[in-house]
């Protein structure tokens, strides 16, 4: 039984003790003195707590103290240092009302209205005699979204004055007149003569403030004053009131310069346009589409027109 015990767990324990004793003995023979405390000192588990004290390590990297996000980001507080309302306030620093007020044409434009000489000092026939400045042309033409800007004109008694600058030219008021002969019969129906023309005699006893009022007064009538006629319906300009004598005898589109009493045309301005053959700003005059002018006639008309427009336009 004793042998059995030695072969059981007790025997294994004895063997382990013996092996441990032999180990210690082997160390003693090494000359180290066999001090078993040396083993305890070199593997003192308490030292590991001192040199790798996780509490100390936690302190040195304490995110609450050294990387406190509340304190560190306080210096970049977007509400204080980059407050867009204060530093980029467009209302205060780029107020367009204030900064562009210096070019406000309504406030700073000191140009006086153009003083234009009326065609007739005694009777307002809605014409003027000349444009002393370019801006006067545009002012008189009125607002327009069309290009070119146009103002009709009429030259009375084209051949009489030797000096073309003395010719009687009338620029028509846009919006009041649509066609050239309207000026002619507007004057006559209001008892006013045509300058340089002895006949027909003006119609007495009538008064009309506008072209539309004349149409209203004679609408539906077959017997009209002067040589006036209504063009029949269904034709070009059907219902239009016109004077055959004005175009056939006085304007004389087929006649030479010496035969013409009236000259009809339009002063026009073209804004610059890169798509045109001539892209620059253009000033020109335009004749009636049925006109058949010769060189002498064109030169006379040009010389009269140049005397009634600003010097900057002469020669253009």
CORDAPE-V381201 format. One record per backbone hydrogen bond with DSSP energy under -1.0 kcal/mol. CO is the residue of the C=O (numbers start at 1). NH is the residue of the N-H. If there is no record, write none. Layout:
co->CO nh->NH
co->CO nh->NH
This chain:
co->1 nh->5
co->2 nh->6
co->3 nh->7
co->5 nh->11
co->8 nh->12
co->9 nh->13
co->10 nh->14
co->11 nh->15
co->12 nh->16
co->13 nh->17
co->14 nh->18
co->15 nh->19
co->16 nh->20
co->17 nh->21
co->18 nh->22
co->19 nh->23
co->20 nh->24
co->21 nh->25
co->22 nh->26
co->23 nh->27
co->24 nh->28
co->25 nh->29
co->27 nh->30
co->28 nh->31
co->35 nh->38
co->36 nh->40
co->37 nh->41
co->38 nh->42
co->39 nh->43
co->41 nh->44
co->44 nh->47
co->46 nh->50
co->47 nh->51
co->48 nh->52
co->53 nh->57
co->54 nh->58
co->55 nh->59
co->56 nh->60
co->57 nh->61
co->59 nh->62
co->62 nh->66
co->68 nh->72
co->69 nh->73
co->74 nh->77
co->77 nh->80
co->77 nh->81
co->83 nh->87
co->84 nh->88
co->89 nh->93
co->90 nh->94
co->95 nh->99
co->96 nh->100
co->100 nh->103
co->101 nh->104
co->104 nh->108
co->105 nh->109
co->117 nh->129
co->123 nh->125
co->126 nh->173
co->127 nh->119
co->128 nh->171
co->134 nh->138
co->135 nh->139
co->136 nh->140
co->137 nh->141
co->138 nh->142
co->149 nh->269
co->151 nh->267
co->152 nh->172
co->153 nh->265
co->154 nh->170
co->155 nh->263
co->157 nh->160
co->163 nh->166
co->164 nh->167
co->167 nh->169
co->168 nh->156
co->170 nh->154
co->171 nh->128
co->173 nh->176
co->173 nh->177
co->179 nh->182
co->180 nh->183
co->181 nh->185
co->182 nh->186
co->183 nh->187
co->184 nh->188
co->185 nh->189
co->187 nh->192
co->188 nh->191
co->188 nh->203
co->194 nh->197
co->211 nh->215
co->212 nh->216
co->213 nh->217
co->214 nh->218
co->218 nh->221
co->225 nh->228
co->229 nh->242
co->231 nh->239
co->232 nh->235
co->235 nh->238
co->237 nh->240
co->240 nh->231
co->242 nh->229
co->243 nh->247
co->244 nh->248
co->245 nh->249
co->245 nh->250
co->246 nh->251
co->250 nh->261
co->250 nh->262
co->252 nh->255
co->253 nh->292
co->256 nh->259
co->257 nh->260
co->261 nh->158
co->263 nh->155
co->265 nh->153
co->266 nh->286
co->267 nh->151
co->268 nh->284
co->269 nh->149
co->270 nh->282
co->273 nh->276
co->279 nh->273
co->282 nh->270
co->284 nh->268
co->286 nh->266
co->288 nh->291
co->294 nh->298
co->295 nh->299
co->296 nh->300
co->297 nh->301
co->298 nh->302
co->299 nh->303
co->300 nh->304
co->301 nh->305
co->302 nh->306
co->305 nh->308
co->308 nh->131
co->310 nh->313
co->311 nh->314
co->313 nh->316
